[in-house]
Amino acid sequence: MRPEFPAGQSHFCCKQTVSSTPVGSDQNLDELPPKQRCTEGASTENKEGPRPLRFLQSHTRSSPVSTMTLLEDPDMGSFGPELPAMFDGVKLAAVATVLYVIVRCLNLNSTTAPPEVGHQDTPLSRYLFKSCPLLTKEYIPPLLWGKSGHLQTALYGKMGRVNTPTLYGFRKFLPMPDGATATFDLFEARGDHSTGDDVTMVICPGIGNHSEKNYIRTFVDHSQRQGYRCAVLNHLGALPDMELTSPRMFTYGCTWEYAAMVGYIKRAFPETLLVVVGFSLGGNIVCKFLGESPSNQDRVLCCVTVCQGYSALRVQETFLQWDQCRRLYNFMLADRMKTLILSHRSSLLGLNGSNIGDVDLNRLYAATSLMQIDDSIMRKFHGYSSLNEYYEKESCLNYIHKVTVPLFLLNSLDDPLIHPSLLEIPRALAEKMPNVMFALTQHGGHLGFFEGAMLFPQPLTWMDKVIVEYADALCHWEKNRPACQRSSHQDMNSYLKRTGLTSSETRVHPLLAFGSCCSLSLESR
């Protein structure tokens, strides 16, 4: 006999209970255990409304018939076991994809190797290989991220270096003929050079950089400890706390400020020898400076450039391509240049003789690439009529073949800013010119060249070490020149004849001209 239930509660309870019992079952509510009967729920007061729902949940979980029904459902029996296997496969595929992306992005499967060095077989090049072990040993970047050119470049751009030292020097101000004020910072050596000579490194930083940048400070500190005096150019308009005194800023290849700094060093230190160093855009400036006039190479021991692009026009063309994210780098560099130019807006517009107007600044606001900034602003500082003329005249490509001092060109194959096709320029120079040595590393990024075991980089980079090592070798090579000068003049003529040069070619640098007579004494050491 069915019990009577109060309206409201029992109807909901019994309906749900019956629906959970299979058709054909003889079990009814009277056969349920007393504690689970609906009559218990019926005696519950209305204020305990949720109680029948608790009964329903308890009954559903504890009913053996319901449990057996779920297990014997043919649909569930055929589909259920496949779900875990399918989900496991998706997880494995996701993990494999992530690992593949990490390996590809971090370039973990790339092997380390010594730099590829292009050169002619000369006494000086043989001596350099013996005196510069870094040119023949593997460059080993940090294992987890150092093989990615993007991460090397990003770390250089964001941090510069780790544990950057503090430098103490003097800032020099040089008035220019057009009213501009060039500045450079002078840092004295912290000890004697290994040769006992007075040697000064004249350094030109990268685009929009100055002596306060971390990578410059790290390199200067290392050079000071090895006995070098350092003079670092501050690009015109790059210092944040110095206003322009003429309506012009630094450009891609203007050598005026660098020439003024070198001239000051020569006058202030008449006995010093010079090591010319240029980073990125600075490499273009120093090579152009040396090739502009033979007198610019006086007292210069050697020249070192790092991560330059050699051809301004081809660099800007490749900057518009998306491979290796160069277009993105182009946008970020352009944004940085826009900020720098606009910080001098009042000087560029207000000073007499300015070639920049409001229309040019409006075009600057809309610029998204360095080429657009060069066209609207930079080329007008020197009155170039077109962008092509600006790039042709400002590039070192038309001057570098006139450089006769030992020239060391360093690039990285994974530099995301330098297209691989541009590296054919220094490779061809090394094949044709006996004074040129071109070193190409597998890793290093753009001005990165970090070293380290696993994760954390060392404060001093491979780039810092190899520049100083190369300069030291040239200083010791020069130290032996007096003995060569005391040797017979026939030895020099024999060397010139053997290399296809003549004595009338006065542009032959002494370090190369006397190389043959020096080689025996130097290589035996």
C-alpha positions as CSV (number, residue, x, y, z in Angstrom):
1,M,0.0,0.0,0.0
2,R,1.5,3.3,-1.1
3,P,2.0,5.8,1.7
4,E,0.5,9.2,1.5
5,F,2.9,12.1,1.2
6,P,2.4,15.7,1.9
7,A,2.1,17.8,-1.2
8,G,5.2,19.4,-2.5
9,Q,8.0,17.2,-0.9
10,S,6.9,13.6,-1.7
11,H,6.0,14.1,-5.3
12,F,9.6,15.4,-6.2
13,C,11.2,12.7,-4.1
14,C,9.3,9.7,-5.5
15,K,9.4,10.9,-9.0
16,Q,13.2,11.1,-9.0
17,T,13.5,7.7,-7.2
18,V,11.3,5.8,-9.6
19,S,13.1,7.2,-12.6
20,S,16.4,5.8,-11.2
21,T,14.9,2.3,-11.0
22,P,15.1,0.1,-14.2
23,V,11.9,-1.0,-15.9
24,G,10.7,-4.5,-14.8
25,S,12.3,-4.2,-11.3
26,D,10.0,-5.6,-8.5
27,Q,11.6,-3.4,-5.9
28,N,9.4,-0.8,-4.5
29,L,9.6,1.9,-1.9
30,D,8.4,-0.5,0.9
31,E,11.4,-2.7,0.4
32,L,13.9,0.0,0.9
33,P,15.7,0.2,4.2
34,P,13.7,2.1,6.8
35,K,16.3,4.9,6.9
36,Q,15.9,5.5,3.2
37,R,12.1,5.4,2.9
38,C,10.3,8.3,1.6
39,T,8.0,8.2,4.7
40,E,11.0,9.5,6.7
41,G,11.1,12.4,4.3
42,A,7.4,12.8,4.5
43,S,7.5,13.4,8.2
44,T,10.1,16.1,7.8
45,E,8.8,19.6,8.3
46,N,8.6,22.1,5.5
47,K,11.5,24.1,7.0
48,E,13.8,21.2,6.1
49,G,13.2,21.5,2.4
50,P,16.6,20.3,1.2
51,R,16.2,17.0,3.1
52,P,14.5,15.0,0.3
53,L,17.3,16.1,-2.1
54,R,19.8,14.6,0.3
55,F,17.8,11.4,0.4
56,L,17.8,11.4,-3.4
57,Q,21.5,11.8,-3.6
58,S,22.1,9.1,-1.0
59,H,19.8,6.7,-2.7
60,T,21.3,7.2,-6.1
61,R,24.8,6.6,-4.9
62,S,23.9,3.6,-2.7
63,S,21.5,1.8,-5.0
64,P,23.2,-1.3,-6.4
65,V,20.7,-1.5,-9.2
66,S,21.6,2.0,-10.4
67,T,25.3,1.2,-10.3
68,M,24.9,-2.0,-12.3
69,T,22.8,-0.2,-14.8
70,L,25.6,2.3,-15.5
71,L,28.1,-0.5,-15.9
72,E,25.8,-2.5,-18.2
73,D,24.9,0.5,-20.5
74,P,26.1,-0.6,-23.9
75,D,26.9,3.0,-25.0
76,M,28.9,3.8,-22.0
77,G,30.7,0.5,-22.1
78,S,31.9,1.0,-25.7
79,F,32.9,4.7,-25.3
80,G,34.2,5.0,-21.7
81,P,37.5,3.2,-21.9
82,E,38.6,5.3,-25.0
83,L,38.4,8.6,-23.2
84,P,41.5,8.3,-21.0
85,A,43.6,7.0,-23.9
86,M,42.5,9.9,-26.1
87,F,43.2,12.5,-23.4
88,D,46.6,11.0,-22.8
89,G,47.4,11.2,-26.5
90,V,46.4,14.9,-26.6
91,K,48.7,15.6,-23.6
92,L,51.6,13.9,-25.1
93,A,51.1,15.8,-28.4
94,A,51.0,19.1,-26.5
95,V,54.1,18.3,-24.5
96,A,55.9,17.2,-27.7
97,T,54.9,20.4,-29.5
98,V,56.1,22.6,-26.6
99,L,59.4,20.8,-26.5
100,Y,59.8,21.1,-30.2
101,V,59.2,24.9,-30.1
102,I,61.6,25.3,-27.2
103,V,64.3,23.3,-29.0
104,R,63.8,25.3,-32.2
105,C,63.6,28.7,-30.6
106,L,66.5,28.2,-28.3
107,N,68.5,26.4,-31.1
108,L,69.5,23.7,-28.6
109,N,70.5,21.2,-31.2
110,S,73.1,23.6,-32.6
111,T,76.7,22.6,-32.0
112,T,79.5,25.0,-30.8
113,A,82.5,25.5,-32.9
114,P,85.5,27.9,-33.2
115,P,84.9,31.0,-35.3
116,E,85.2,30.8,-39.0
117,V,88.2,33.0,-39.8
118,G,88.8,34.4,-43.3
119,H,92.3,35.8,-44.1
120,Q,95.2,35.7,-46.4
121,D,98.3,33.7,-45.4
122,T,100.7,36.4,-44.3
123,P,103.3,36.5,-41.5
124,L,101.0,38.7,-39.5
125,S,98.0,36.4,-39.8
126,R,100.2,33.4,-38.8
127,Y,101.4,35.3,-35.8
128,L,97.9,36.3,-34.8
129,F,96.7,32.8,-34.8
130,K,99.5,31.9,-32.4
131,S,98.9,34.9,-30.2
132,C,95.1,34.8,-30.1
133,P,93.9,31.4,-28.9
134,L,90.3,32.6,-28.8
135,L,90.4,32.6,-32.7
136,T,91.0,28.8,-32.7
137,K,89.0,27.7,-29.6
138,E,85.2,27.1,-29.4
139,Y,83.1,29.9,-28.3
140,I,80.7,28.3,-25.8
141,P,77.6,30.4,-25.0
142,P,75.3,29.6,-22.0
143,L,73.8,26.1,-22.6
144,L,70.0,26.8,-22.1
145,W,69.6,30.1,-24.0
146,G,73.0,31.2,-25.4
147,K,72.5,29.5,-28.7
148,S,69.5,31.7,-29.6
149,G,70.6,34.9,-31.3
150,H,67.3,36.6,-30.3
151,L,67.9,36.0,-26.6
152,Q,71.5,37.1,-26.8
153,T,70.4,40.3,-28.6
154,A,67.5,40.8,-26.2
155,L,69.7,40.4,-23.1
156,Y,72.2,42.9,-24.6
157,G,69.4,45.3,-25.4
158,K,67.7,45.1,-22.1
159,M,70.6,44.6,-19.6
160,G,73.7,45.3,-21.6
161,R,75.8,43.3,-19.3
162,V,75.6,41.7,-15.8
163,N,77.4,43.1,-12.8
164,T,78.4,46.2,-14.8
165,P,81.4,48.0,-13.2
166,T,81.4,51.7,-12.3
167,L,83.8,53.8,-14.3
168,Y,85.6,57.0,-13.2
169,G,86.8,59.3,-15.9
170,F,86.6,62.9,-17.3
171,R,84.2,64.3,-19.9
172,K,85.6,66.5,-22.6
173,F,83.7,69.0,-24.6
174,L,84.9,69.9,-28.1
175,P,83.3,72.8,-30.1
176,M,82.7,72.0,-33.7
177,P,82.9,74.4,-36.6
178,D,79.1,74.3,-37.2
179,G,78.3,75.2,-33.6
180,A,77.7,71.7,-32.4
181,T,79.4,70.4,-29.2
182,A,81.1,67.0,-29.4
183,T,81.7,65.1,-26.2
184,F,83.7,62.1,-25.2
185,D,84.7,60.5,-21.9
186,L,88.3,59.7,-21.1
187,F,89.3,56.8,-18.8
188,E,93.0,56.3,-17.8
189,A,94.6,52.9,-17.7
190,R,94.7,51.1,-14.3
191,G,98.1,49.8,-14.9
192,D,101.0,49.4,-17.4
193,H,100.5,47.7,-20.7
194,S,102.3,44.4,-21.2
195,T,104.5,46.1,-23.8
196,G,105.3,49.1,-21.6
197,D,103.9,51.4,-24.4
198,D,101.3,54.1,-24.2
199,V,98.2,52.8,-26.0
200,T,94.8,54.4,-26.3
201,M,91.6,52.7,-27.5
202,V,89.4,55.2,-29.3
203,I,85.9,53.7,-29.1
204,C,82.7,54.5,-31.1
205,P,79.5,53.0,-29.7
206,G,76.4,51.7,-31.5
207,I,73.4,53.7,-32.7
208,G,72.3,56.3,-30.2
209,N,74.7,55.0,-27.5
210,H,77.3,56.7,-25.3
211,S,79.9,55.8,-22.6
212,E,77.2,55.2,-19.9
213,K,75.8,52.1,-21.7
214,N,76.5,48.9,-19.8
215,Y,78.3,47.0,-22.6
216,I,80.6,50.0,-23.1
217,R,81.4,50.2,-19.4
218,T,82.2,46.5,-19.2
219,F,84.5,46.7,-22.2
220,V,86.3,49.8,-21.0
221,D,86.8,48.3,-17.5
222,H,88.4,45.2,-19.0
223,S,90.6,47.3,-21.3
224,Q,91.7,49.6,-18.5
225,R,92.8,46.5,-16.5
226,Q,95.0,45.4,-19.4
227,G,96.8,48.8,-19.5
228,Y,94.8,50.7,-22.2
229,R,93.6,54.3,-21.9
230,C,90.1,54.5,-23.3
231,A,88.3,57.4,-25.1
232,V,84.6,56.8,-25.7
233,L,82.6,59.0,-28.1
234,N,79.2,60.1,-27.0
235,H,77.1,60.3,-30.1
236,L,75.8,63.8,-30.8
237,G,72.4,64.1,-29.1
238,A,72.6,60.7,-27.3
239,L,73.3,61.9,-23.8
240,P,70.1,62.4,-22.0
241,D,71.2,65.5,-19.9
242,M,72.9,67.5,-22.7
243,E,71.1,69.8,-25.1
244,L,72.1,70.3,-28.7
245,T,74.0,73.5,-29.6
246,S,73.3,73.2,-33.3
247,P,70.3,71.8,-35.3
248,R,71.9,68.5,-36.0
249,M,72.4,65.0,-34.4
250,F,74.6,62.0,-35.2
251,T,74.0,60.2,-38.4
252,Y,74.8,56.8,-39.8
253,G,78.2,57.7,-41.2
254,C,79.1,61.2,-40.0
255,T,82.7,61.1,-38.8
256,W,83.1,64.7,-37.6
257,E,82.8,64.1,-33.9
258,Y,84.9,61.0,-34.0
259,A,87.6,62.8,-35.9
260,A,87.6,65.6,-33.3
261,M,88.0,63.1,-30.5
262,V,90.9,61.3,-32.3
263,G,92.6,64.6,-33.0
264,Y,92.4,65.6,-29.4
265,I,93.9,62.3,-28.2
266,K,96.8,62.7,-30.7
267,R,97.5,66.3,-29.5
268,A,97.1,65.5,-25.8
269,F,99.2,62.3,-25.8
270,P,101.9,62.7,-28.5
271,E,103.5,59.3,-27.8
272,T,100.4,57.2,-27.7
273,L,99.4,54.6,-30.2
274,L,95.8,54.1,-31.2
275,V,93.5,51.1,-31.3
276,V,90.3,52.0,-33.2
277,V,87.2,50.1,-32.0
278,G,83.6,50.4,-33.4
279,F,80.4,48.6,-32.3
280,S,77.5,48.1,-34.7
281,L,76.9,51.6,-36.3
282,G,80.1,52.7,-34.7
283,G,81.9,50.1,-36.9
284,N,80.7,51.9,-40.0
285,I,81.9,55.3,-38.7
286,V,85.4,54.2,-37.8
287,C,86.0,52.3,-41.1
288,K,84.7,55.3,-43.0
289,F,86.9,57.6,-40.9
290,L,90.1,55.6,-41.6
291,G,89.4,55.4,-45.3
292,E,88.6,59.1,-45.8
293,S,92.2,60.2,-45.6
294,P,95.6,58.5,-45.2
295,S,96.5,60.9,-42.4
296,N,93.6,59.5,-40.3
297,Q,95.6,56.2,-40.1
298,D,98.7,57.8,-38.6
299,R,99.7,56.2,-35.3
300,V,96.9,53.7,-35.6
301,L,97.9,50.1,-34.7
302,C,94.8,48.4,-35.8
303,C,91.0,48.7,-36.2
304,V,88.3,46.3,-34.8
305,T,84.6,46.4,-35.7
306,V,81.9,44.3,-34.2
307,C,78.5,43.5,-35.7
308,Q,78.4,46.2,-38.4
309,G,76.3,45.8,-41.6
310,Y,78.9,47.3,-44.0
311,S,76.3,48.6,-46.6
312,A,73.8,51.1,-45.3
313,L,71.4,50.7,-48.2
314,R,71.3,46.9,-48.1
315,V,70.9,46.9,-44.3
316,Q,67.8,49.1,-44.5
317,E,66.4,47.0,-47.3
318,T,66.8,43.8,-45.3
319,F,65.3,45.6,-42.3
320,L,61.9,45.6,-44.1
321,Q,61.9,41.8,-44.3
322,W,60.1,39.6,-41.7
323,D,62.5,36.7,-41.5
324,Q,64.4,36.5,-38.2
325,C,61.9,39.2,-37.0
326,R,64.0,42.0,-38.5
327,R,60.9,44.0,-39.3
328,L,60.0,43.9,-35.6
329,Y,63.6,44.9,-34.6
330,N,63.3,47.7,-37.1
331,F,60.1,49.0,-35.5
332,M,61.6,48.9,-32.0
333,L,64.8,50.7,-33.1
334,A,62.7,53.3,-35.0
335,D,60.6,53.9,-31.9
336,R,63.7,54.4,-29.9
337,M,65.1,56.9,-32.4
338,K,61.8,58.8,-32.6
339,T,62.0,59.3,-28.8
340,L,65.5,60.5,-29.0
341,I,64.9,62.9,-31.8
342,L,61.7,64.3,-30.2
343,S,63.6,65.0,-27.0
344,H,65.6,67.6,-29.0
345,R,62.6,69.0,-30.8
346,S,63.0,72.6,-29.5
347,S,66.7,72.6,-30.6
348,L,66.1,71.1,-34.0
349,L,63.3,73.6,-34.8
350,G,64.5,76.7,-33.0
351,L,68.2,77.0,-33.8
352,N,69.3,79.0,-36.8
353,G,70.2,77.0,-39.9
354,S,67.9,74.2,-39.2
355,N,66.7,72.1,-42.1
356,I,64.0,70.5,-40.1
357,G,60.4,71.8,-40.1
358,D,57.0,70.9,-38.6
359,V,56.1,68.9,-41.7
360,D,59.2,66.7,-41.2
361,L,58.3,66.2,-37.5
362,N,54.8,65.2,-38.5
363,R,56.2,62.6,-40.9
364,L,58.5,61.5,-38.0
365,Y,55.5,60.8,-35.8
366,A,54.0,58.4,-38.4
367,A,57.3,56.6,-39.1
368,T,57.5,52.9,-38.3
369,S,61.0,52.1,-39.7
370,L,64.5,53.6,-39.6
371,M,64.3,54.2,-43.4
372,Q,61.4,56.5,-43.0
373,I,63.2,58.4,-40.2
374,D,66.3,58.7,-42.3
375,D,64.2,60.1,-45.2
376,S,62.3,62.6,-43.1
377,I,65.0,63.7,-40.7
378,M,68.5,62.3,-40.7
379,R,69.5,62.9,-44.4
380,K,68.5,66.6,-44.0
381,F,71.1,67.2,-41.3
382,H,73.7,67.2,-44.1
383,G,71.6,68.3,-47.0
384,Y,71.4,65.1,-49.0
385,S,68.8,65.3,-51.8
386,S,67.7,61.7,-51.6
387,L,67.8,58.7,-49.4
388,N,69.9,56.7,-51.8
389,E,72.5,59.5,-51.9
390,Y,72.5,59.6,-48.1
391,Y,73.1,55.8,-47.7
392,E,75.8,55.8,-50.5
393,K,77.8,58.7,-49.0
394,E,77.4,57.6,-45.4
395,S,78.3,54.0,-45.8
396,C,81.9,52.7,-45.2
397,L,81.5,50.4,-48.2
398,N,83.1,53.0,-50.5
399,Y,86.0,53.7,-48.1
400,I,86.9,50.4,-46.4
401,H,89.2,49.2,-49.2
402,K,91.4,52.3,-48.6
403,V,92.1,51.1,-45.0
404,T,95.7,49.7,-44.8
405,V,96.1,49.2,-41.1
406,P,95.3,45.7,-39.7
407,L,91.6,45.4,-39.8
408,F,89.7,42.8,-37.7
409,L,86.0,42.4,-38.6
410,L,83.8,40.4,-36.2
411,N,80.2,39.2,-36.9
412,S,77.8,36.5,-35.6
413,L,75.9,34.2,-37.9
414,D,72.8,34.3,-35.8
415,D,72.7,38.1,-35.5
416,P,69.0,38.9,-36.2
417,L,69.8,42.4,-37.3
418,I,72.4,41.5,-40.0
419,H,71.2,39.5,-43.0
420,P,73.5,36.6,-44.0
421,S,74.0,38.1,-47.5
422,L,75.7,41.2,-45.9
423,L,78.4,38.9,-44.5
424,E,79.7,38.3,-48.1
425,I,81.2,41.8,-48.0
426,P,83.7,41.2,-45.2
427,R,84.4,37.7,-46.5
428,A,85.3,39.1,-49.9
429,L,87.5,41.8,-48.3
430,A,89.4,39.2,-46.3
431,E,90.1,37.3,-49.5
432,K,91.4,40.3,-51.4
433,M,93.1,42.4,-48.7
434,P,96.1,41.1,-46.8
435,N,95.4,43.4,-43.8
436,V,91.8,42.2,-43.3
437,M,90.8,39.3,-41.0
438,F,87.1,38.3,-40.8
439,A,85.9,36.2,-37.9
440,L,82.4,34.8,-37.9
441,T,81.0,33.0,-34.9
442,Q,78.0,30.5,-34.9
443,H,76.4,32.2,-32.0
444,G,76.5,35.6,-30.2
445,G,73.5,37.6,-31.5
446,H,73.9,41.3,-31.9
447,L,76.6,42.5,-29.5
448,G,75.8,39.7,-27.1
449,F,78.6,37.0,-27.2
450,F,77.7,36.0,-23.6
451,E,79.6,33.1,-22.0
452,G,78.5,30.8,-19.2
453,A,78.0,27.2,-18.2
454,M,74.3,26.6,-18.0
455,L,72.0,29.6,-17.2
456,F,73.7,32.6,-15.8
457,P,76.2,34.5,-18.0
458,Q,79.6,35.7,-17.0
459,P,80.1,39.5,-16.6
460,L,82.9,39.5,-19.2
461,T,81.9,38.4,-22.7
462,W,83.8,36.6,-25.4
463,M,83.6,39.8,-27.5
464,D,85.4,41.8,-24.8
465,K,88.1,39.2,-24.5
466,V,88.9,38.7,-28.2
467,I,89.1,42.5,-28.9
468,V,91.7,43.0,-26.2
469,E,93.5,39.8,-27.1
470,Y,93.8,40.9,-30.8
471,A,94.9,44.4,-29.7
472,D,97.6,42.9,-27.4
473,A,98.9,40.8,-30.2
474,L,99.2,43.8,-32.5
475,C,101.0,45.8,-29.8
476,H,103.6,43.1,-29.4
477,W,104.0,42.9,-33.1
478,E,104.6,46.6,-33.3
479,K,107.0,46.4,-30.4
480,N,109.4,44.4,-32.6
481,R,109.4,47.0,-35.4
482,P,112.7,48.7,-34.4
483,A,114.5,45.4,-35.0
484,C,112.9,45.1,-38.4
485,Q,113.7,48.7,-39.3
486,R,117.4,47.9,-38.6
487,S,117.2,45.0,-41.1
488,S,118.1,45.5,-44.7
489,H,115.8,47.3,-47.1
490,Q,116.1,44.4,-49.5
491,D,113.9,42.3,-47.2
492,M,111.1,44.8,-47.4
493,N,111.4,45.0,-51.2
494,S,111.4,41.2,-51.5
495,Y,108.2,41.0,-49.4
496,L,106.5,43.7,-51.5
497,K,107.4,42.0,-54.7
498,R,106.2,38.6,-53.4
499,T,102.8,40.1,-52.5
500,G,102.4,41.9,-55.7
501,L,102.9,45.4,-54.2
502,T,105.5,48.0,-55.3
503,S,107.5,50.4,-53.2
504,S,105.7,53.3,-54.9
505,E,102.5,52.2,-53.3
506,T,103.0,54.4,-50.2
507,R,99.7,53.3,-48.7
508,V,101.2,50.0,-47.6
509,H,101.1,49.9,-43.8
510,P,104.4,49.5,-42.0
511,L,103.1,46.5,-40.0
512,L,102.5,44.6,-43.2
513,A,105.5,45.9,-45.1
514,F,107.9,44.8,-42.5
515,G,105.9,41.6,-41.8
516,S,108.3,39.2,-43.6
517,C,111.4,40.3,-41.6
518,C,109.5,40.3,-38.3
519,S,107.9,36.9,-38.7
520,L,110.9,34.8,-37.7
521,S,111.7,36.6,-34.5
522,L,108.0,36.9,-33.5
523,E,106.9,33.4,-34.4
524,S,109.7,31.8,-32.5
525,R,108.5,33.4,-29.2
